[in-house]
Amino acid sequence: TGLLQCWDLKDIKLAYQLNKALEKGDNWKFLDVDRLNGYWSKFFSLLCMMEQIEVVLKWYKEMSPSLFYPSPKNILDLLQALDAANQLEVIPSVW
């Protein structure tokens, strides 16, 4: 629910704090695989909406596919972020 509040509030700083808590120790083990993938999916969508494209691409390279498998919505969010940043030439490298 914490990430949903971050999403609703569009609060990237709060999302980063929540992510830091999740990455601490074994906290990630409190989420099953489906919830963990859902968490990363929401986190990535928020990044696409709120962060600079360089930051989004950095997270994408770190997260996919080791931490989560991007959903079609995540790919659409990434494409929209690339389009907004006028970086469509990057598409082949993220595909």
LINNORTA-V912257 format. One record per backbone hydrogen bond with DSSP energy under -0.5 kcal/mol. CO is the residue of the C=O (numbers start at 1). NH is the residue of the N-H. If there is no record, write none. Layout:
BEGIN
co = {CO;CO}
nh = {NH;NH}
END
This chain:
BEGIN
co = {1;2;3;4;5;6;6;10;11;12;13;14;15;16;17;18;19;20;21;22;24;26;27;28;32;33;34;35;36;37;38;39;40;41;42;43;44;45;46;47;52;52;53;54;55;56;57;58;59;60;63;63;68;68;71;72;73;74;75;76;77;78;79;80;81;82;83;87;88;90;90;91;91}
nh = {5;6;7;8;9;10;11;12;15;16;17;18;19;20;21;22;23;24;24;28;27;29;30;31;36;37;38;39;40;41;42;43;44;45;46;47;48;49;50;51;55;56;57;58;59;60;61;62;63;64;67;68;65;70;75;76;77;78;79;80;81;82;83;84;85;87;86;90;91;93;94;94;95}
END
